[in-house]
């Protein structure tokens, strides 16, 4: 029979081995997987929505009237934001951040496409979008649609907006997040308005290098 002392030593060894295995699993999932091409939760600064399998898409027109869907941008990482051209702060700040992200990425910037979707198509005509969006970067594309198309696009990205006419003064509230879509058309990351350009660029680079 095994005496009590030997039994205690056996239990201690088993517990120690269990702790080592657990620590190894944690380290692998949080640190090793990014290097191995895995999808560990510590890979992104923004919120990782990969596992939520969003079926996000849109059918919207650019300033020239050409209709686009997400399929048109396969092969590139897409930065998408919702807004309107009369926006006094959030929208121009976000588009300026997108331009900074492209500058940070250098040669990788050619594989990144920024899209600005207006939630105020009644005032944001194609001509206005053509004059506004490319001012931040010539490669940026402004998109607009009917109210129904706009609603569908916003809902598919789990975003929201509201336009209120207050005695002739139009107020527009909208989600200020950035949506990062990988080169296969999958929505991967949602970043807050106040995330830095450097953090966003790092997230984009992870996606660009994951294949």
N, C-alpha and C positions, 0 to 999 in steps of 0.2 A: 504493500500500500504506500501511496505517496503521503509523506508527512505534511503537516501544515506549512512548514517553512518552504518546502519545495513547491507546494501549491501556490504560495504567495509569489515566489520567484517566477513561476510560469505565468501567472496572471500579469505580473509586472512587465514581463517580456512581451506578451501579447498586446497589452495596452500601448507599450512603446512602439511596437511595429505598426499598430493601428494609427498612432499619431503621425508616424513618418509617412504612411500611405496617404492620409488625409492631407498633410501639408504638401505632399507632392502633387496631388490632384488640384489643390487650390493654386499652387504656383503655376502649374501647367495651364490651367484654364485662364488665368489672369495675365500671365506674362509670356509663356512659351507659345501659345496659340497665335498671337499676332505675327510672330516670326515664322511660324509654319503655315501662315495663310489662313488660319482659323478665324472665327468670328467671336472672339472673346469680348465680354462686356466692357473691358477697359480700353478698347481700341479707339473709341470716339470721344471727343469733347462734348458733342451734342447728344441728344437722346436717340439711342439706337432703336429704330422701329422695324428692323429687319424681320423679326419673328412674328410681327403683326400682319405681315403679308397684305399690305394695303393694295387695293386694286385702283390706284390713283391714275387718272388720265384726264385728257381734255380734248376738245375739238374747238379751236379758236383761230382767229385770223390775225396775221401780222399787218403791218402798216400798208403793205402793198395789196392786201386782200387775199393772200395765199393762206389756205387753211392748214393748220398744223395739229398733229397729235404728238404724244411722247415718242411714238415710233420713229418720227423724223429725226430724233436726236440720239438714236442708238449709236454706241461707240464713243459717246461723250458723257462726262458727268455733268448733270444739269443742276444749276442753282435756280430755284424758283421762288418768287415772292409775289404776294398779292398786295395791291395798293391802288393809288390813283395819282394823277399828275398834279392835282392841287394840294397834295399832302405837304404840310409845312415842315415836317421833321423826319418821321420814321422812314418814309419811302426814299427820299434823296440820300439819307444816311445809309440805308441798306444797299442801294445801288452803288454808292461810293465805296462801300465795303467790298462789294463784288469786284469792282475794278481793282481794289487793292489786293484781293485774293489772286487775281490773275497776274498782277505784278510780282507777287511773292512766288508764285509757281513757276515763273520764268518760261522755260521751253515747254513745260507741261500745260501751260495755259491754253494751247491750241486744242486740247482735249476737254475743255470746259466750256459749257454754254450757259449763259445767264438769261433767264426769262422773267419778264415783268408782266404780270397779268392784272389788268385794270378791273376793279370791282365797280367802277363808275363809268360804264361805256356810254351812257347818255351824254356825258360831258367830254369824255376822253375819246375824241374822234381818231380815225386813223392818222390824219394829218398831225394832230397834237402828239400822238404817241411817236410818230416819226421824228418830230422835232425835239421831243423830250428824252426818250430812252437812250439813243445813241450818243447823247452828250456825255454820258458817263463812260462809255466804251463803244467804239464803232461796231463791235461784234454783238452787243446786247440786242435782244429782240423784245419788242413790246407786243402783247397779244390782247385782243378784245373779242367779245362775242355778244350775242343777244343776251338779254337778262336770263333766259333759261339756260343757255350755254355757260354763262358765268356762274350761276347757281350750281350747276352740275359739277363744274371744275372745283369750286370751293368745297363742296361737300365731299368730293372724292379724296381731298387732301385733309379731311377732318378739320377744316378751317371754318371761319365765319366772317360775316360782315353785315353792316347795317347802314343804310342811308336814310337820313332824317332831314326833312325840310322844316326848318324852324323859322317861320315867317320870312321865307325867301332866302334864308341862309342855309346852305347845304352842309350838313355835318356827316362825315363818313367815319365809322368805326370799323376796323378790320384786324384780323390776325396779323401780327407783326413778325411771325416766325419765318425762317428760311427752310425750304424743303430741299434736301439733297438727294438726287436720284442717280443711281449708278448707270454704267454704260449699257446695261441690259434693260433699262427702263423700270427698275425696282426702286421704290422709295425706301431709303435706308436710314436717313438721319433727319431729325427736326432740331433746328438750332434756335435758341432764343435771340431776340432782337439785340441784346447787349453782348452777345458773344463776339470776341475780337476777330479781326481779319486773320490774324496768325493762327488762331485755334481752328477757324473754319478752313483755312488753307491746309492745315495738317490733316483734318478729316478728309478733305478732298483727295489729298495725296495718298492716303491709306487706300481709298477706293481705286484710284488710278493704278496703284501698284499691286492690287489684290489678284490680278489675272496675269 
